[in-house]
Structure formats: C-alpha cells, structure tokens
Amino acid sequence: MSHDFLHEVAEPARQVREGSRFEVVGREDFSESTFLLRIHYPLLAKAAKPGQFVIVMSQEHGERIPLTIADFDPDSGIVTLVIQAVGKTTMEMQQNCQVGAELFSLVGPMGVPSHIGDAAKVICVGGGLGVAPVFPHARAFKQNGAYVIGVVGFRTRQLVFWEDKFRNYCDEFIICTDDGSAGIKGLVTDGIKVAMDKHPDIDEVIAIGPPVMMRACAETTRPHKLKTTVSLNPVMVDGTGMCGGCRVKVGEKMMFACVDGPDFDGHQVDFDDLANRLRRFSEEEKIAAERWSKSCRAVKATHGPHPGETGPRPQGEGEPTAG
C-alpha cells in the first residue's frame, strides 16, 4: 500500500477530527457513580431517534464504548448521555468529563431506531440507569398520540431522577423503589402488574435496564401475550457489525445488537446466553479498573486531587446500560 494512498485516506480523517469539537456543555451528578453529560453536537441531535446509541472515545488512546442516547434536542443541538462509572473508561469519564472538556470521538447515531408505531396504549419501563434511555420512547409515543404509562424503578428515593421530565409526557407515572421510600414498594414488574390490571387494553411494553430486569419484565408479560420490546447493549467495539462482539441469540437466530438492534422481542431473547457473553471479559475489566484506580491514587499522592473533583458525592448506585 503506497504512502500517497495512506496520506489521502488519513488526511481527511485528521481534518474532520481536528475540526470537530464534542464539547461537554452541561453535567449533573445523580449519585456517587451516576452522572449526566450534555454534549453539543448539532448534527447528531438532529439525526437521533429513540433507541439509538453512540460509540464514544473519551480520549485519543482510550477504548470505544457504546452509550445509549438518553435525550436529544435538535433546536439546541444538545445530546444527553447518562453514564454509570462501573469500569475503567466510565470512571475516567466521570473524573475528566467536566463542563468545557471535549470528547475525542463521538460516532452516531447508531443502531436501528425504535419502531414508534400506531400503538394506542403503551407502558415504558426503565430500571436503574435504564430510566434515562427509555425517556425518548415515552416522549415519542406521546407525541404520536398514544396513552403512555411510565414505570420506573430505583433502589431508593435518593436515586430518583427525571421525574418531572417523565410526567410531562406520561399520562400515568409509577415509581417503584426497593425500600418503598418513593412510589410503591417493589420492582418494576410490580408496576407493570398494576398497569396491566388497570388497563387490559395495553398494546405494547418497552423495557430498558439491566438484563435481569428486562428478563423479568418479559416473563411478566409473556402469559398475557403482550408485545414486549427490550433494548440490548452487550459488549461492542465498532458498532457496525464487523467485530461480532455483540452477538445475541434471538429465537433460533444469532443477531448483532449493533446493526440488527438494539431493540428485540423480549420473549425471544436468550437471556442466559446474553448473561454469559456479558461475563466474558469480567476479569480483564476488573484488572483494568484496578490498574486505573491505582494510577489515580499515585497521581493524587504526588499532585493532589484532580481539578474536576469536588469531594464525595451522595451515596447510591444505579444500573449500567454500557461502559
């Protein structure tokens, strides 16, 4: 391969990269591990649809991770990501992605947009961090004329976020907490049962959250033969179907979450296979996180706290959708 050819390919890529600024223009910290980033990216904000995701590189030598788009506003050009710091890259983002910082790369929207059909009555279910990415679905269904029932689940009241945003688009809104400190005491499946008992004419359920939660939702609706869509976010590298890391078994077919999904029929997903795949790199992820934490402690001991650190945040935890 000639040097001239490589230069012709690399130079436009370099110019695009250097001409793009994925600036963090807003941030909120929901708990010790969960935080929100607002990114100024007008082209993405105009193109994004419910259910889609992005591939992010926080810095030049970092890894590529998939993050579901939690919100997008074409008018302001802002895209919102809600992230839980559970691994090396997301912990690094939690520390470094302060207002004014820039992401090295942000690619998207990726994945097949969720089908917002002519359903007259739907339940939009989010558990833990899955609450954030189910919000665009609730909004889209409401704007399409559907009667929307929102069901969200958290461990405790202190972890609840976006309640007002959901109430703006939900005809009914059910909060479930493990300890009963807000809404009803129980899991999101309890909220689904409440909604189904009250509304026997529900057309569809959309559930986003940890795999164990989505599986429970699918099993709750299965006896009623109620269409249930889940959003899967397994290990991804490129997000274009090339790496094959995001294979998921749906019915008798092996599919790629990045290009065939991320939405799939919850009654057809093989959640056991999904759980096994999610555990494939658990040891490597643990080592990477420990190595990064150790290097951070060494830097702090030498130079003091990172400029972006403001001290301990409120205790709590959510559930990751990626990272």
C-alpha positions as CSV (number, residue, x, y, z in Angstrom):
1,M,0.0,0.0,0.0
2,S,1.5,3.3,-1.1
3,H,2.4,6.1,1.2
4,D,0.4,8.5,-1.0
5,F,-2.7,6.4,-0.6
6,L,-2.4,6.3,3.1
7,H,-1.9,10.0,3.2
8,E,-5.0,10.6,1.1
9,V,-7.1,8.5,3.5
10,A,-5.6,9.8,6.7
11,E,-5.5,13.5,5.9
12,P,-9.3,14.0,5.5
13,A,-9.9,11.9,8.7
14,R,-7.4,14.1,10.6
15,Q,-9.1,17.3,9.3
16,V,-12.5,16.0,10.3
17,R,-11.3,15.0,13.7
18,E,-9.4,18.3,14.4
19,G,-12.4,20.3,13.0
20,S,-14.9,18.6,15.3
21,R,-15.5,19.6,18.9
22,F,-17.6,17.3,21.1
23,E,-17.8,19.7,24.0
24,V,-19.3,18.9,27.3
25,V,-21.7,21.9,27.9
26,G,-23.5,20.5,30.9
27,R,-23.1,18.0,33.7
28,E,-25.2,16.6,36.6
29,D,-24.2,14.1,39.2
30,F,-27.1,11.9,40.3
31,S,-25.2,9.8,42.8
32,E,-21.7,8.7,43.7
33,S,-21.4,6.7,40.4
34,T,-24.1,8.0,38.1
35,F,-23.7,11.2,36.1
36,L,-25.1,13.0,33.1
37,L,-23.3,14.7,30.3
38,R,-24.8,17.2,27.8
39,I,-22.7,17.3,24.6
40,H,-23.0,20.0,21.9
41,Y,-23.3,18.1,18.6
42,P,-26.0,19.6,16.4
43,L,-25.8,17.1,13.6
44,L,-26.3,14.2,16.0
45,A,-29.0,15.9,17.8
46,K,-30.9,16.4,14.5
47,A,-30.4,12.8,13.3
48,A,-31.0,10.9,16.6
49,K,-34.1,8.8,17.1
50,P,-35.4,6.9,20.2
51,G,-33.5,3.7,20.9
52,Q,-30.2,4.6,19.1
53,F,-26.8,4.8,20.7
54,V,-23.3,6.3,20.1
55,I,-19.8,5.0,20.3
56,V,-17.6,7.2,22.5
57,M,-13.9,7.7,22.9
58,S,-13.2,10.0,25.8
59,Q,-9.5,10.4,24.9
60,E,-7.3,9.6,22.0
61,H,-5.8,6.4,23.5
62,G,-9.0,5.3,25.2
63,E,-11.3,2.4,24.3
64,R,-14.5,2.7,22.3
65,I,-17.7,2.2,24.4
66,P,-21.4,2.2,23.4
67,L,-23.7,4.5,25.3
68,T,-27.4,4.8,24.7
69,I,-28.7,8.3,23.8
70,A,-30.8,9.4,26.8
71,D,-32.1,12.6,25.2
72,F,-31.6,14.9,22.2
73,D,-32.8,18.4,21.3
74,P,-32.5,19.4,17.6
75,D,-33.2,23.1,18.5
76,S,-30.3,23.4,20.9
77,G,-28.0,20.8,19.3
78,I,-27.6,19.1,22.6
79,V,-27.3,15.3,23.1
80,T,-27.6,13.9,26.6
81,L,-25.8,10.8,27.9
82,V,-26.4,9.3,31.3
83,I,-23.5,7.1,32.5
84,Q,-22.6,4.9,35.4
85,A,-19.0,4.7,36.4
86,V,-18.6,0.9,36.6
87,G,-15.4,0.3,34.6
88,K,-12.0,1.9,33.7
89,T,-13.3,4.1,30.9
90,T,-16.5,5.3,32.6
91,M,-14.6,6.0,35.8
92,E,-12.1,8.0,33.7
93,M,-15.0,9.9,32.1
94,Q,-16.5,10.6,35.5
95,Q,-13.3,12.3,36.6
96,N,-12.3,14.1,33.4
97,C,-15.6,15.0,31.6
98,Q,-16.3,18.3,33.3
99,V,-18.0,21.2,31.6
100,G,-15.7,22.6,29.0
101,A,-13.9,19.3,28.3
102,E,-14.1,17.7,24.9
103,L,-14.6,14.0,24.0
104,F,-12.1,12.8,21.5
105,S,-14.7,10.9,19.4
106,L,-18.5,10.6,19.3
107,V,-19.9,8.5,16.5
108,G,-23.6,8.1,15.9
109,P,-26.5,7.8,15.8
110,M,-26.0,4.0,15.5
111,G,-28.4,1.1,15.6
112,V,-31.9,0.7,14.3
113,P,-34.3,3.4,15.6
114,S,-37.1,2.0,17.8
115,H,-40.4,1.5,16.0
116,I,-42.9,4.0,17.2
117,G,-46.0,2.6,15.6
118,D,-49.7,3.3,16.0
119,A,-50.0,1.7,19.5
120,A,-52.8,3.4,21.4
121,K,-51.6,2.5,24.8
122,V,-48.1,1.6,25.9
123,I,-46.0,1.0,29.1
124,C,-42.5,2.4,29.0
125,V,-40.4,0.7,31.7
126,G,-36.9,1.8,32.9
127,G,-34.9,0.3,35.7
128,G,-31.9,2.0,37.3
129,L,-29.9,3.7,34.6
130,G,-32.3,2.3,32.1
131,V,-34.7,5.0,33.1
132,A,-32.7,7.5,31.1
133,P,-32.8,5.8,27.6
134,V,-36.5,4.9,27.9
135,F,-37.4,8.6,28.2
136,P,-37.2,9.3,24.4
137,H,-39.6,6.4,23.8
138,A,-42.2,7.8,26.2
139,R,-41.9,11.2,24.6
140,A,-42.1,9.8,21.0
141,F,-45.2,7.6,21.8
142,K,-47.0,10.6,23.5
143,Q,-46.2,12.8,20.5
144,N,-47.6,10.1,18.3
145,G,-50.9,10.2,20.2
146,A,-50.5,7.2,22.4
147,Y,-51.7,6.9,26.0
148,V,-48.3,6.5,27.9
149,I,-47.8,4.8,31.2
150,G,-44.3,5.2,32.6
151,V,-42.9,2.7,35.1
152,V,-39.5,3.4,36.6
153,G,-37.6,1.6,39.3
154,F,-34.9,2.7,41.8
155,R,-33.3,1.3,44.9
156,T,-34.4,4.3,47.0
157,R,-35.9,7.8,46.7
158,Q,-32.4,9.5,46.7
159,L,-31.6,7.9,43.4
160,V,-34.8,9.1,41.5
161,F,-34.1,11.4,38.6
162,W,-36.0,12.9,35.7
163,E,-39.4,12.6,37.4
164,D,-40.6,15.9,36.1
165,K,-39.4,15.1,32.5
166,F,-41.4,11.8,32.5
167,R,-44.6,13.4,34.0
168,N,-44.6,15.9,31.1
169,Y,-45.2,13.0,28.7
170,C,-46.8,10.2,30.7
171,D,-50.5,10.0,31.3
172,E,-49.7,7.9,34.3
173,F,-46.4,7.6,36.1
174,I,-45.5,4.8,38.5
175,I,-42.3,4.9,40.6
176,C,-41.1,1.7,42.2
177,T,-38.5,1.6,44.9
178,D,-36.9,-1.3,46.7
179,D,-37.4,0.2,50.1
180,G,-40.7,1.9,49.5
181,S,-39.3,5.4,50.1
182,A,-41.0,6.7,46.9
183,G,-44.0,5.4,45.0
184,I,-44.8,1.7,45.5
185,K,-42.5,-0.7,47.3
186,G,-41.4,-3.3,44.9
187,L,-39.8,-3.9,41.5
188,V,-40.8,-2.5,38.1
189,T,-42.5,-5.8,37.5
190,D,-44.9,-4.8,40.3
191,G,-45.5,-1.6,38.5
192,I,-46.2,-3.4,35.2
193,K,-48.8,-5.6,37.0
194,V,-50.5,-2.6,38.4
195,A,-50.7,-1.0,35.0
196,M,-52.0,-4.2,33.3
197,D,-54.6,-4.8,36.0
198,K,-55.9,-1.3,35.4
199,H,-55.6,-1.3,31.6
200,P,-56.4,-4.6,29.9
201,D,-56.1,-3.0,26.5
202,I,-52.3,-2.2,26.6
203,D,-50.7,-2.7,23.2
204,E,-47.0,-2.8,23.9
205,V,-44.4,-2.7,26.7
206,I,-40.9,-1.3,26.2
207,A,-38.4,-2.2,28.9
208,I,-34.8,-0.9,29.2
209,G,-32.4,-1.7,32.1
210,P,-30.2,-4.5,33.4
211,P,-30.6,-7.8,31.6
212,V,-32.1,-9.4,34.7
213,M,-34.7,-6.7,34.9
214,M,-35.6,-6.9,31.2
215,R,-35.9,-10.7,31.5
216,A,-38.3,-10.3,34.5
217,C,-40.4,-7.8,32.5
218,A,-40.6,-10.2,29.6
219,E,-41.7,-13.1,31.9
220,T,-44.3,-10.9,33.5
221,T,-45.9,-10.1,30.2
222,R,-45.5,-13.5,28.5
223,P,-48.6,-15.1,30.0
224,H,-50.6,-12.2,28.6
225,K,-49.0,-12.5,25.2
226,L,-48.3,-8.8,25.4
227,K,-45.7,-7.5,22.9
228,T,-42.6,-6.6,24.9
229,T,-39.5,-4.9,23.4
230,V,-36.2,-4.9,25.2
231,S,-33.0,-2.9,24.4
232,L,-29.8,-4.9,24.5
233,N,-26.4,-3.4,25.0
234,P,-23.8,-6.2,25.0
235,V,-20.0,-5.8,24.5
236,M,-19.3,-3.7,21.4
237,V,-16.2,-2.5,19.7
238,D,-17.0,-0.9,16.3
239,G,-20.8,-0.8,16.4
240,T,-21.1,-1.7,12.7
241,G,-21.3,-5.5,12.8
242,M,-17.7,-6.1,12.0
243,C,-16.3,-7.2,15.3
244,G,-19.1,-9.7,16.2
245,G,-18.7,-9.0,19.9
246,C,-22.4,-8.0,20.3
247,R,-23.9,-11.3,19.1
248,V,-27.2,-12.1,20.8
249,K,-29.4,-15.1,20.3
250,V,-33.0,-14.2,19.5
251,G,-35.2,-17.2,18.9
252,E,-33.3,-19.5,16.6
253,K,-31.2,-16.7,15.1
254,M,-27.9,-15.2,16.1
255,M,-28.1,-11.5,15.6
256,F,-25.9,-8.4,16.1
257,A,-27.2,-5.9,18.6
258,C,-25.4,-3.0,16.9
259,V,-26.9,-3.4,13.4
260,D,-30.0,-5.6,14.0
261,G,-31.0,-3.9,17.2
262,P,-30.6,-2.8,19.9
263,D,-34.4,-3.5,20.1
264,F,-35.5,-7.1,20.2
265,D,-38.6,-9.1,21.1
266,G,-38.1,-9.7,24.8
267,H,-40.0,-13.1,24.6
268,Q,-37.5,-14.4,22.1
269,V,-34.2,-13.2,23.6
270,D,-31.9,-15.9,25.1
271,F,-31.0,-14.0,28.3
272,D,-28.9,-16.9,29.6
273,D,-26.6,-16.6,26.5
274,L,-26.6,-12.8,26.9
275,A,-25.5,-13.1,30.6
276,N,-22.7,-15.5,29.7
277,R,-21.4,-13.1,27.0
278,L,-21.5,-10.1,29.3
279,R,-19.3,-12.0,31.7
280,R,-16.6,-12.9,29.1
281,F,-14.3,-10.1,29.9
282,S,-15.1,-9.6,33.6
283,E,-11.6,-10.4,34.8
284,E,-9.9,-8.2,32.3
285,E,-12.4,-5.4,33.2
286,K,-11.6,-5.8,36.8
287,I,-7.8,-5.7,36.3
288,A,-8.1,-2.6,34.1
289,A,-10.3,-0.7,36.6
290,E,-7.9,-1.6,39.5
291,R,-4.9,-0.5,37.5
292,W,-6.5,2.8,36.6
293,S,-7.6,3.4,40.3
294,K,-4.1,2.6,41.5
295,S,-2.6,5.1,39.0
296,C,-5.1,7.8,40.1
297,R,-4.1,7.3,43.7
298,A,-0.5,7.7,42.8
299,V,-1.2,10.9,40.9
300,K,-3.2,12.3,43.8
301,A,-0.4,11.5,46.3
302,T,2.0,13.4,44.1
303,H,0.0,16.3,42.7
304,G,-3.2,16.5,44.9
305,P,-6.8,16.0,43.7
306,H,-7.8,16.3,40.1
307,P,-9.1,19.8,39.3
308,G,-12.5,18.4,38.4
309,E,-13.0,16.7,41.7
310,T,-15.2,18.4,44.2
311,G,-15.3,15.9,47.0
312,P,-17.6,13.0,47.8
313,R,-20.9,12.8,46.1
314,P,-24.1,11.4,47.6
315,Q,-24.1,7.7,48.2
316,G,-26.0,5.5,45.8
317,E,-25.9,3.3,42.7
318,G,-27.8,2.7,39.6
319,E,-27.5,0.0,36.9
320,P,-25.3,0.3,33.8
321,T,-26.5,0.2,30.2
322,A,-23.0,0.4,28.9
323,G,-19.5,1.2,29.8
